[in-house]
Amino acid sequence: MLVTKRAEYGIKAMVYLALNYQGAGPVPAKSIAATEGIPRVYLEQLFNRLKRKGLVMSARGPMGGYRLSERPEDTSILDIIEALDGRLSVRGGVSREECAGKSGSASEYAAGDMWEDVERDIRAFLGGISLRDLARKAAGRKGMLTV
């Protein structure tokens, strides 16, 4: 499994929004890009994907920007990764049967089962980490009071 730059940037941007969840309104993309070191044009592309998946909302105009569609505790890191990169897979989307090929030997199926277990465990781990969890860690490092 390779964590893409898209997922890495997307998680950083979403944590930034989670840190500002209780704020007065939408957060300008310019602020997020500058603080998180994400190219603004690229950030806008990420937010378009996240918006299509229902994870963020946007507001236009001089006071516009982005905000979370749901509470930070209701969005998992797996949700963000899959919104940006598609279904998480440790084998690049290849099924156990495809890995086994036409021979379908017992060892090939056993290895396929192992990779399915790995994928299930990674999905469960990332699905168990909420945006709020990461925002709390970030807030603790910045000396913020609460998230």
C-alpha positions as a LaTeX table, in Angstrom:
\begin{tabular}{lrrr}
\hline
Residue & $x$ (\AA) & $y$ (\AA) & $z$ (\AA) \\
\hline
Met1 & 0.00 & 0.00 & 0.00 \\
Leu2 & 1.35 & 3.37 & $-0.99$ \\
Val3 & 0.06 & 6.51 & 0.68 \\
Thr4 & $-0.21$ & 9.06 & $-2.09$ \\
Lys5 & 0.74 & 12.72 & $-1.80$ \\
Arg6 & $-2.92$ & 13.41 & $-2.57$ \\
Ala7 & $-4.01$ & 11.47 & 0.54 \\
Glu8 & $-1.27$ & 13.02 & 2.67 \\
Tyr9 & $-2.23$ & 16.55 & 1.64 \\
Gly10 & $-5.93$ & 15.77 & 1.96 \\
Ile11 & $-5.52$ & 14.52 & 5.51 \\
Lys12 & $-3.48$ & 17.61 & 6.45 \\
Ala13 & $-6.14$ & 19.91 & 4.99 \\
Met14 & $-8.95$ & 18.05 & 6.73 \\
Val15 & $-7.14$ & 18.17 & 10.08 \\
Tyr16 & $-6.77$ & 21.93 & 9.58 \\
Leu17 & $-10.53$ & 22.19 & 9.02 \\
Ala18 & $-11.15$ & 20.04 & 12.10 \\
Leu19 & $-8.97$ & 22.36 & 14.17 \\
Asn20 & $-11.14$ & 25.25 & 12.97 \\
Tyr21 & $-14.44$ & 23.36 & 13.22 \\
Gln22 & $-15.84$ & 25.54 & 15.99 \\
Gly23 & $-14.78$ & 28.71 & 14.19 \\
Ala24 & $-16.96$ & 31.47 & 12.87 \\
Gly25 & $-17.26$ & 30.19 & 9.31 \\
Pro26 & $-15.55$ & 28.71 & 6.29 \\
Val27 & $-11.77$ & 28.60 & 6.18 \\
Pro28 & $-10.19$ & 30.18 & 3.08 \\
Ala29 & $-8.16$ & 27.78 & 0.92 \\
Lys30 & $-5.41$ & 30.40 & 0.90 \\
Ser31 & $-4.97$ & 30.05 & 4.68 \\
Ile32 & $-4.89$ & 26.28 & 4.55 \\
Ala33 & $-2.43$ & 26.23 & 1.65 \\
Ala34 & $-0.07$ & 28.67 & 3.36 \\
Thr35 & $-0.16$ & 27.00 & 6.76 \\
Glu36 & 0.05 & 23.40 & 5.54 \\
Gly37 & 2.45 & 23.97 & 2.64 \\
Ile38 & 0.05 & 22.67 & 0.01 \\
Pro39 & $-0.01$ & 24.30 & $-3.43$ \\
Arg40 & $-3.30$ & 26.21 & $-3.58$ \\
Val41 & $-4.33$ & 24.95 & $-7.03$ \\
Tyr42 & $-3.73$ & 21.37 & $-5.90$ \\
Leu43 & $-5.62$ & 22.01 & $-2.66$ \\
Glu44 & $-8.65$ & 23.22 & $-4.64$ \\
Gln45 & $-8.56$ & 19.97 & $-6.65$ \\
Leu46 & $-8.47$ & 17.95 & $-3.43$ \\
Phe47 & $-11.40$ & 19.90 & $-2.00$ \\
Asn48 & $-13.39$ & 19.30 & $-5.19$ \\
Arg49 & $-12.99$ & 15.55 & $-4.69$ \\
Leu50 & $-13.78$ & 15.78 & $-0.98$ \\
Lys51 & $-16.83$ & 17.92 & $-1.77$ \\
Arg52 & $-18.13$ & 15.39 & $-4.31$ \\
Lys53 & $-17.83$ & 12.69 & $-1.63$ \\
Gly54 & $-19.72$ & 14.85 & 0.88 \\
Leu55 & $-16.84$ & 15.39 & 3.30 \\
Val56 & $-16.55$ & 19.18 & 2.91 \\
Met57 & $-18.80$ & 22.08 & 1.97 \\
Ser58 & $-17.77$ & 25.31 & 0.33 \\
Ala59 & $-18.93$ & 28.90 & 0.36 \\
Arg60 & $-18.06$ & 31.42 & $-2.31$ \\
Gly61 & $-17.24$ & 35.06 & $-2.01$ \\
Pro62 & $-14.90$ & 37.22 & 0.02 \\
Met63 & $-15.80$ & 35.40 & 3.25 \\
Gly64 & $-15.85$ & 32.02 & 1.50 \\
Gly65 & $-13.83$ & 28.91 & 1.97 \\
Tyr66 & $-14.30$ & 25.34 & 3.15 \\
Arg67 & $-15.66$ & 23.60 & 6.20 \\
Leu68 & $-16.35$ & 20.04 & 7.25 \\
Ser69 & $-19.71$ & 18.57 & 6.26 \\
Glu70 & $-19.80$ & 16.41 & 9.39 \\
Arg71 & $-18.43$ & 16.59 & 12.90 \\
Pro72 & $-14.73$ & 15.65 & 13.04 \\
Glu73 & $-15.51$ & 12.53 & 15.07 \\
Asp74 & $-17.80$ & 11.29 & 12.26 \\
Thr75 & $-15.12$ & 11.28 & 9.55 \\
Ser76 & $-12.41$ & 8.62 & 9.56 \\
Ile77 & $-9.01$ & 8.76 & 7.96 \\
Leu78 & $-10.14$ & 5.85 & 5.77 \\
Asp79 & $-13.05$ & 8.01 & 4.55 \\
Ile80 & $-10.61$ & 10.71 & 3.46 \\
Ile81 & $-8.15$ & 8.35 & 1.77 \\
Glu82 & $-10.90$ & 6.58 & $-0.14$ \\
Ala83 & $-12.57$ & 9.85 & $-1.13$ \\
Leu84 & $-9.31$ & 10.95 & $-2.71$ \\
Asp85 & $-7.74$ & 7.72 & $-3.97$ \\
Gly86 & $-10.57$ & 5.21 & $-4.28$ \\
Arg87 & $-10.90$ & 1.97 & $-2.38$ \\
Leu88 & $-7.84$ & 1.18 & $-0.31$ \\
Ser89 & $-6.12$ & $-2.01$ & $-1.44$ \\
Val90 & $-2.80$ & $-3.60$ & $-0.55$ \\
Arg91 & $-2.70$ & $-5.44$ & $-3.87$ \\
Gly92 & $-3.67$ & $-2.65$ & $-6.20$ \\
Gly93 & $-7.24$ & $-3.90$ & $-6.53$ \\
Val94 & $-6.23$ & $-7.40$ & $-7.67$ \\
Ser95 & $-8.46$ & $-10.11$ & $-6.25$ \\
Arg96 & $-7.19$ & $-13.25$ & $-4.52$ \\
Glu97 & $-8.31$ & $-15.31$ & $-7.50$ \\
Glu98 & $-6.37$ & $-13.09$ & $-9.89$ \\
Cys99 & $-3.28$ & $-13.39$ & $-7.70$ \\
Ala100 & $-3.60$ & $-17.17$ & $-7.77$ \\
Gly101 & $-3.79$ & $-17.19$ & $-11.56$ \\
Lys102 & $-5.01$ & $-20.20$ & $-13.47$ \\
Ser103 & $-3.03$ & $-22.72$ & $-11.42$ \\
Gly104 & $-4.87$ & $-21.85$ & $-8.23$ \\
Ser105 & $-2.36$ & $-23.63$ & $-6.02$ \\
Ala106 & $-3.02$ & $-23.92$ & $-2.29$ \\
Ser107 & $-0.05$ & $-21.67$ & $-1.49$ \\
Glu108 & $-1.29$ & $-18.95$ & $-3.83$ \\
Tyr109 & $-4.72$ & $-19.02$ & $-2.20$ \\
Ala110 & $-3.15$ & $-18.98$ & 1.27 \\
Ala111 & $-1.11$ & $-15.91$ & 0.31 \\
Gly112 & $-4.26$ & $-14.33$ & $-1.12$ \\
Asp113 & $-6.06$ & $-14.96$ & 2.18 \\
Met114 & $-3.17$ & $-13.37$ & 4.05 \\
Trp115 & $-3.34$ & $-10.22$ & 1.92 \\
Glu116 & $-7.10$ & $-10.02$ & 2.45 \\
Asp117 & $-6.47$ & $-10.19$ & 6.21 \\
Val118 & $-3.82$ & $-7.46$ & 5.97 \\
Glu119 & $-6.17$ & $-5.26$ & 3.96 \\
Arg120 & $-9.03$ & $-5.84$ & 6.40 \\
Asp121 & $-6.80$ & $-4.93$ & 9.36 \\
Ile122 & $-5.45$ & $-1.77$ & 7.70 \\
Arg123 & $-8.98$ & $-0.70$ & 6.75 \\
Ala124 & $-10.18$ & $-1.32$ & 10.32 \\
Phe125 & $-7.21$ & 0.60 & 11.78 \\
Leu126 & $-7.64$ & 3.65 & 9.52 \\
Gly127 & $-11.43$ & 3.46 & 9.88 \\
Gly128 & $-10.97$ & 3.62 & 13.65 \\
Ile129 & $-9.03$ & 6.89 & 13.57 \\
Ser130 & $-11.27$ & 9.92 & 13.36 \\
Leu131 & $-10.44$ & 13.36 & 12.15 \\
Arg132 & $-11.09$ & 14.51 & 15.70 \\
Asp133 & $-8.39$ & 12.11 & 16.97 \\
Leu134 & $-5.78$ & 13.66 & 14.67 \\
Ala135 & $-6.98$ & 17.19 & 15.39 \\
Arg136 & $-6.59$ & 16.59 & 19.13 \\
Lys137 & $-3.01$ & 15.42 & 18.58 \\
Ala138 & $-2.29$ & 18.45 & 16.43 \\
Ala139 & $-3.89$ & 20.77 & 18.99 \\
Gly140 & $-1.79$ & 19.24 & 21.74 \\
Arg141 & 1.39 & 19.93 & 19.79 \\
Lys142 & 0.32 & 23.52 & 19.14 \\
Gly143 & $-0.71$ & 24.12 & 22.75 \\
Met144 & $-4.37$ & 24.67 & 21.82 \\
Leu145 & $-7.01$ & 24.14 & 24.50 \\
Thr146 & $-9.63$ & 21.88 & 22.91 \\
Val147 & $-10.82$ & 20.37 & 19.68 \\
\hline
\end{tabular}
